[in-house]
Amino acid sequence: MDFNHTSKSTDYIARLRAFMNDHVFPFEREWMDFIMDQNEIKDWKSWKEHPHLENLKAKAKSEGLWNLFLPDHTLGAGLSTLEYAPLAEIMGQVYNAAEIFNCNAPDTGNMEVLFHYGSEWQKEKWLMPLLEGKIKSVFSMTEPQVASSDASNIETELIEDGEHLIIHGKKWWSTNLGHPRARFSIVLCRSGNEIDKRRQHSMVIVPLDTPGVEIKRMQSTFGMYDAPSGHGEVHFNQVKVPRTHLLKGIGEGYAIAQGRLGPGRVHHSMRCVGAAERALSLAIKRSMMRNAFGKPLAKLGGNSERFAEARMDIDQARLLIQNAAWKIDKLGIENALQEVSAIKVVAPRLLQKVTDMAMQIHGGAGISNDLPLVGFFVQARALRLADGPDEVHLRRISRLEFKKHLKGLY
Ligand SMILES: Cc1cc2nc3c(=O)[nH]c(=O)nc-3n(C[C@H](O)[C@H](O)[C@H](O)COP(=O)(O)OP(=O)(O)OC[C@H]3O[C@@H](n4cnc5c(N)ncnc54)[C@H](O)[C@@H]3O)c2cc1C
């Protein structure tokens, strides 16, 4: 295994770092205040993007720092999962910064789905505007009435009706639903198949302005609405779309979901590592410049050991993620399932732990919005649920471990 950066990756790292230093870090405070102010706006339909965001996106695009996640050479940067990983880490240092480079979830996962499984018409209609950053998209799987961490519970019905499909059901926690430019959702539906459990679900592209699509409300995480993207509850009331909106085929939902989530979990995890690095750096700086009981905070109690623990935890997580990325690239996602689940557990836990330590060393300031730590903490805690709760990934890891033993591999 070779985790050295390729020359292509090294070049992107240098350019992305420079961009973050010149344009994103100086904008961070103002941007976060803007996001927080939108929390006060009761009517989510009035949510807006910060006006400067478009300038930054145009600049990132003109510098070739755009769609870096997409492994295709023509439409994206053509980087492997391992080559892209350090770029996700750099973006992770500022909450939401991935958005500036068109590398944010759930759009990235949806773009990958459309790229790999979309028809020519679907690509032209939905993928191209997403790649250009003109529209936003939603992924709707989770449902209020069933335990959605078990995908086989999903109830939203898909009925075939000649050249049309009818969708009926309720979803919630659909990220991006409140975004002023959100145009469609990829909806996971139950299409039926009593024989094969893995072919019971299908994915359909549903434009949000289709009659019967009813956005009920936005949901908050720790009192924050993540405006203007938001996470919302949406009901599909006998929604009728042409059959051309079906992705890949009836019963292909499970297979698409497997492909969609692998690289996305590497992206999420590396952003956690980037955020944890930033939290550690802030903690160390604070502990060196502030004194109590006649000493810098760094020299009090077990603080320096806490920094050492954080250093080791971050480096372990990064190596685990690089290993998963390498396996996805070399062996395919189907042979990296255990590793992908492992990083999905390890990285958000790491970020939660390091951020908690950094908050503590900052005293009261640590839990204020003067610093990015609260945002990182919420990101970490939410990620331990989003994209599958920890327990579901632990279950998969242990089942795969048992399988190896049963096959006599140990
Ligand atoms: C910020 C945020 C953004 C999200 N974005 C999206 C999105 O864009 N699209 C979307 O579809 N969903 C999204 N989600 C939803 C998320 O994916 C689900 O909340 C998650 O999959 C869990 O499903 P659930 O809420 O139905 O919990 P449930 O399935 O009811 O599970 C509840 C709890 O049960 C326990 N549990 C479950 N299975 C096991 C097990 N095997 N062993 C032990 N314990 C278990 C766990 O503690 C788990 O947390 C988002 C969630 C958050 C918080």
The ligand as a Gaussian input file, in Angstrom:
#p B3LYP/6-31G(d) Opt

LIG

0 1
 C      -28.050000      16.256000      10.134000
 C      -28.693000      15.061000       9.500000
 C      -28.788000      15.005000       8.105000
 C      -29.410000      13.904000       7.496000
 N      -29.542000      13.911000       6.129000
 C      -30.276000      12.933000       5.539000
 C      -30.561000      12.980000       4.136000
 O      -30.109000      13.875000       3.411000
 N      -31.372000      12.018000       3.620000
 C      -31.889000      11.015000       4.370000
 O      -32.594000      10.180000       3.825000
 N      -31.620000      10.940000       5.708000
 C      -30.838000      11.869000       6.296000
 N      -30.613000      11.821000       7.660000
 C      -31.230000      10.769000       8.455000
 C      -30.282000       9.711000       8.955000
 O      -29.664000       9.029000       7.891000
 C      -31.092000       8.799000       9.865000
 O      -31.481000       9.555000      11.003000
 C      -30.352000       7.547000      10.278000
 O      -30.144000       6.712000       9.175000
 C      -31.115000       6.763000      11.355000
 O      -32.418000       6.484000      10.975000
 P      -33.604000       6.827000      12.007000
 O      -33.515000       8.254000      12.360000
 O      -34.866000       6.310000      11.436000
 O      -33.212000       6.028000      13.322000
 P      -33.673000       4.550000      13.716000
 O      -33.522000       3.644000      12.549000
 O      -34.976000       4.626000      14.381000
 O      -32.529000       4.163000      14.757000
 C      -32.494000       4.779000      16.051000
 C      -31.387000       4.197000      16.849000
 O      -31.573000       2.821000      17.021000
 C      -30.345000       2.203000      17.281000
 N      -30.097000       1.124000      16.331000
 C      -30.500000       1.032000      15.040000
 N      -30.019000      -0.101000      14.476000
 C      -29.289000      -0.724000      15.430000
 C      -28.513000      -1.909000      15.483000
 N      -28.395000      -2.708000      14.405000
 N      -27.897000      -2.228000      16.651000
 C      -28.009000      -1.447000      17.747000
 N      -28.731000      -0.303000      17.745000
 C      -29.353000       0.044000      16.626000
 C      -29.271000       3.277000      17.077000
 O      -28.889000       3.823000      18.316000
 C      -30.000000       4.303000      16.245000
 O      -29.455000       5.605000      16.348000
 C      -29.945000      12.868000       8.287000
 C      -29.823000      12.924000       9.677000
 C      -29.213000      14.001000      10.288000
 C      -29.131000      14.043000      11.785000

